[in-house]
């Protein structure tokens, strides 16, 4: 049984430091794994008739590879790689692509199998141990919402990216920070991230010397179908979660799903996929 003190959740959200992010995923990653039946830790993209969580997660991974044009790259840095499941999928699809997986959570890296196909790096996202112009591609798949300050991460991306490289980020965002606390409701507790606004993300990418070449808002194909799936399958989810979590955790998840769906419908939360490349002055 995984023990979670409700006070812990409040402290995670109040402090939001790197140690808290590690604790969050150590405690809550099994919940996401039980819900999807897989080791991917993203909400998924529920388009093209997709009805199952693992399929949606794989679809989001495929969108990232298409955005970033992995077919034209020799190497890739996946920042905030989780259990490396997206990277393993990309390695299967693009066998010649050399993939480096970076995660601050050593426990998740140690569980990444098979390790011989990937290069695993245990590091923070704002001081990354690679030299300048090391990578053709850098991605942050549903991880950059935890990186703080975001500008420090973007500076590292700019430093490490080759002149003709690109950076792709998939990130949950809010559309307006005004009155956000009251609007989020229970998600103030369960949405354990920085709550970056879409405007801030775009502005900081540009301010750090990137040009945005493609951007899509896919929130309606992320949050609403995910919530619908959970609500429709709540009984089976409760049974799965009860094996390792106290009952109040499932109640929080259920109420959060209902709130998340409503906020997405109202346009308060969204999900960005952004492709950018560094601008180099002559």
C-alpha positions as CSV (number, residue, x, y, z in Angstrom):
1,X,0.0,0.0,0.0
2,X,1.3,3.4,-1.0
3,X,0.7,5.9,1.9
4,X,-0.1,9.4,1.0
5,X,-0.7,12.1,3.6
6,X,-3.1,14.8,2.2
7,X,-0.8,17.4,3.8
8,X,2.0,16.0,1.5
9,X,0.0,16.9,-1.6
10,X,-0.6,20.5,-0.4
11,X,3.1,20.9,0.4
12,X,4.1,19.5,-3.0
13,X,2.0,22.1,-4.7
14,X,3.2,25.0,-2.4
15,X,6.9,24.3,-2.8
16,X,7.1,22.7,-6.2
17,X,10.9,22.1,-5.9
18,X,12.8,19.3,-7.6
19,X,12.7,17.0,-4.6
20,X,9.0,17.4,-4.5
21,X,8.7,16.5,-8.2
22,X,10.6,13.3,-7.4
23,X,8.3,12.5,-4.5
24,X,5.2,13.2,-6.6
25,X,6.2,10.8,-9.3
26,X,7.4,8.1,-6.8
27,X,3.9,8.3,-5.2
28,X,1.7,8.9,-8.2
29,X,3.3,7.3,-11.2
30,X,1.9,3.8,-10.2
31,X,-1.6,5.4,-10.4
32,X,-1.0,6.5,-14.0
33,X,0.5,3.1,-14.8
34,X,-2.5,1.3,-13.4
35,X,-4.9,3.6,-15.2
36,X,-3.3,3.0,-18.6
37,X,-1.8,-0.4,-18.2
38,X,1.5,1.0,-19.5
39,X,4.6,2.8,-18.3
40,X,4.0,6.0,-20.3
41,X,3.3,9.0,-18.0
42,X,1.4,11.4,-20.4
43,X,-2.3,12.2,-20.8
44,X,-2.4,11.0,-24.4
45,X,-3.8,12.3,-27.6
46,X,-7.3,11.0,-28.1
47,X,-8.0,11.6,-31.8
48,X,-8.5,9.4,-34.9
49,X,-11.1,7.3,-33.0
50,X,-8.7,6.3,-30.2
51,X,-10.6,4.9,-27.2
52,X,-7.9,3.4,-25.0
53,X,-5.3,5.1,-22.8
54,X,-2.2,3.3,-24.0
55,X,-3.2,3.9,-27.7
56,X,-3.7,7.6,-26.9
57,X,-0.3,7.9,-25.2
58,X,1.4,6.2,-28.1
59,X,-0.4,8.6,-30.5
60,X,1.0,11.6,-28.6
61,X,4.5,10.1,-28.9
62,X,4.0,9.7,-32.6
63,X,2.9,13.3,-32.9
64,X,6.1,14.4,-31.2
65,X,8.2,12.4,-33.6
66,X,6.3,13.8,-36.6
67,X,6.7,17.4,-35.3
68,X,10.4,16.9,-34.7
69,X,11.1,15.0,-37.9
70,X,13.1,12.2,-36.3
71,X,13.7,10.7,-39.8
72,X,16.2,13.5,-40.5
73,X,18.0,13.4,-37.1
74,X,21.1,11.5,-35.9
75,X,20.6,12.0,-32.1
76,X,17.9,13.1,-29.6
77,X,17.8,14.3,-26.0
78,X,14.5,13.4,-24.2
79,X,14.3,15.7,-21.2
80,X,12.1,14.4,-18.4
81,X,11.9,11.0,-20.0
82,X,10.0,9.2,-17.2
83,X,10.4,5.4,-17.5
84,X,11.8,5.9,-21.1
85,X,8.8,4.3,-22.7
86,X,8.4,7.0,-25.4
87,X,12.1,6.8,-26.1
88,X,11.9,3.0,-26.5
89,X,9.0,3.5,-28.9
90,X,11.0,6.0,-30.9
91,X,14.1,3.7,-31.0
92,X,11.9,0.9,-32.4
93,X,10.6,3.3,-35.1
94,X,13.9,5.1,-35.8
95,X,16.6,2.5,-35.1
96,X,19.5,4.7,-36.3
97,X,18.5,7.5,-34.0
98,X,20.8,7.7,-30.9
99,X,18.6,8.6,-27.9
100,X,19.7,10.1,-24.6
101,X,17.1,10.0,-21.8
102,X,17.4,12.6,-19.0
103,X,15.5,12.3,-15.8
104,X,16.0,13.8,-12.3
105,X,14.3,10.7,-10.9
106,X,16.9,8.0,-10.5
107,X,14.3,5.4,-9.6
108,X,12.5,5.7,-12.9
109,X,15.8,5.5,-14.8
110,X,16.8,2.3,-12.9
111,X,13.5,0.7,-14.0
112,X,14.0,1.6,-17.7
113,X,14.4,-1.6,-19.7
114,X,16.2,-2.5,-21.9
115,X,18.9,0.0,-21.0
116,X,21.4,-1.0,-23.7
117,X,19.2,0.6,-26.4
118,X,19.3,4.1,-24.7
119,X,21.7,6.4,-22.9
120,X,20.4,7.2,-19.4
121,X,21.4,10.5,-17.6
122,X,20.4,11.4,-14.1
123,X,20.3,15.2,-14.0
124,X,18.3,18.3,-13.4
125,X,16.7,20.0,-16.4
126,X,18.3,23.4,-15.8
127,X,22.0,22.4,-15.6
128,X,22.4,19.6,-18.2
129,X,25.8,17.8,-18.5
130,X,26.3,18.1,-22.3
131,X,28.5,20.3,-24.4
132,X,27.3,23.1,-26.7
133,X,25.6,22.0,-30.0
134,X,25.4,18.4,-29.1
135,X,22.0,17.5,-30.4
136,X,19.9,17.5,-33.6
137,X,16.7,17.2,-31.6
138,X,15.6,17.9,-28.1
139,X,12.1,17.1,-26.8
140,X,10.2,17.6,-23.6
141,X,7.1,15.4,-23.6
142,X,4.7,16.5,-20.9
143,X,7.6,17.3,-18.5
144,X,8.5,21.1,-18.9
145,X,5.5,22.1,-16.8
146,X,7.7,21.0,-13.9
147,X,10.8,22.8,-14.9
148,X,11.6,26.0,-13.0
149,X,12.6,28.5,-14.0
150,X,11.5,27.7,-17.5
151,X,13.9,30.2,-19.0
152,X,16.9,28.3,-17.5
153,X,15.7,25.1,-19.2
154,X,15.2,26.9,-22.5
155,X,18.7,28.4,-22.2
156,X,20.1,24.9,-21.9
157,X,18.2,23.8,-24.9
158,X,19.5,26.7,-27.0
159,X,23.0,26.0,-25.9
160,X,22.9,22.2,-26.7
161,X,21.0,22.4,-29.9
162,X,22.8,22.3,-33.2
163,X,22.3,25.2,-35.7
164,X,19.9,23.2,-37.8
165,X,18.3,21.4,-34.9
166,X,14.8,21.7,-33.5
167,X,13.1,21.6,-30.1
168,X,9.6,20.2,-29.5
169,X,7.7,20.6,-26.3
170,X,4.3,19.2,-25.3
171,X,3.0,20.9,-22.3
172,X,-0.3,21.4,-20.3
173,X,-1.0,25.1,-20.0
174,X,-3.6,27.6,-18.8
175,X,-5.1,30.2,-21.1
176,X,-5.5,33.0,-18.5
177,X,-3.8,33.4,-15.2
178,X,-6.3,35.9,-13.9
179,X,-8.4,34.4,-11.1
180,X,-6.8,31.1,-11.8
181,X,-6.9,29.7,-8.2
182,X,-10.6,30.0,-7.9
183,X,-11.1,28.6,-11.4
184,X,-8.9,25.5,-10.9
185,X,-10.7,24.4,-7.7
186,X,-9.6,20.9,-6.8
187,X,-6.9,21.0,-9.6
188,X,-5.0,23.4,-7.3
189,X,-4.3,20.3,-5.3
190,X,-4.0,17.5,-7.8
191,X,-2.4,19.4,-10.8
192,X,1.1,19.4,-9.4
193,X,2.9,21.6,-11.8
194,X,3.8,25.3,-12.4
195,X,0.5,26.2,-14.2
196,X,2.3,28.1,-17.0
197,X,0.1,30.1,-19.3
198,X,0.2,29.5,-23.0
199,X,1.3,33.2,-23.6
200,X,4.2,32.8,-21.1
201,X,5.4,29.6,-22.8
202,X,5.4,31.2,-26.3
203,X,6.9,34.5,-25.1
204,X,9.7,32.8,-23.2
205,X,10.6,30.5,-26.1
206,X,10.9,33.6,-28.3
207,X,12.8,35.6,-25.7
208,X,15.4,32.9,-25.4
209,X,16.3,33.1,-29.0
210,X,14.0,30.6,-30.8
211,X,11.6,31.0,-33.7
212,X,8.4,29.0,-33.4
213,X,7.7,27.2,-36.6
214,X,4.7,25.1,-35.7
215,X,2.2,25.2,-32.8
216,X,-1.0,23.3,-32.1
217,X,-3.5,23.5,-29.2
218,X,-4.8,20.0,-28.7
219,X,-6.5,20.3,-25.3
220,X,-9.9,19.2,-26.4
221,X,-8.4,16.0,-27.7
222,X,-6.5,15.4,-24.5
223,X,-8.5,16.3,-21.4
224,X,-12.1,15.7,-22.3
225,X,-11.8,12.2,-23.8
226,X,-9.4,11.2,-21.0
227,X,-12.0,12.3,-18.4
228,X,-14.8,10.6,-20.3
229,X,-12.8,7.4,-20.3
230,X,-12.1,7.5,-16.6
231,X,-15.7,8.4,-15.7
232,X,-17.0,5.5,-17.9
233,X,-14.6,3.1,-16.3
234,X,-14.6,4.3,-12.8
235,X,-15.6,1.1,-11.2
236,X,-12.7,-0.9,-12.7
237,X,-10.3,2.0,-11.8
238,X,-11.5,2.0,-8.2
239,X,-10.8,-1.7,-8.0
240,X,-7.3,-1.3,-9.4
241,X,-6.4,1.7,-7.3
242,X,-7.7,0.1,-4.1
243,X,-4.9,-2.5,-4.3
244,X,-2.2,0.1,-3.5
245,X,-3.8,3.4,-2.6
246,X,-6.2,4.6,0.2
247,X,-9.7,5.2,-1.0
248,X,-9.5,9.1,-0.8
249,X,-6.9,9.1,-3.6
250,X,-9.4,7.6,-6.1
251,X,-12.0,10.2,-5.0
252,X,-9.5,13.0,-5.7
253,X,-8.8,11.6,-9.1
254,X,-12.5,11.2,-10.0
255,X,-13.4,14.8,-8.9
256,X,-10.3,16.1,-10.7
257,X,-11.3,14.4,-13.9
258,X,-14.8,16.0,-13.8
259,X,-13.2,19.4,-13.1
260,X,-10.6,19.0,-15.8
261,X,-13.2,18.2,-18.4
262,X,-15.2,21.3,-17.4
263,X,-12.1,23.6,-17.5
264,X,-11.2,22.2,-20.9
265,X,-14.7,22.8,-22.3
266,X,-14.6,26.4,-20.9
267,X,-11.2,27.0,-22.5
268,X,-9.4,27.7,-19.2
269,X,-6.8,24.9,-19.6
270,X,-5.2,23.7,-22.9
271,X,-2.4,21.6,-24.1
272,X,0.4,23.0,-26.4
273,X,2.7,21.1,-28.8
274,X,5.3,23.6,-30.0
275,X,8.1,23.2,-32.5
276,X,10.9,25.8,-32.5
277,X,14.4,26.2,-33.8
278,X,17.3,28.5,-32.6
279,X,17.8,31.8,-34.3
280,X,21.5,32.4,-35.1
281,X,22.7,35.9,-35.8
282,X,25.0,36.3,-38.7
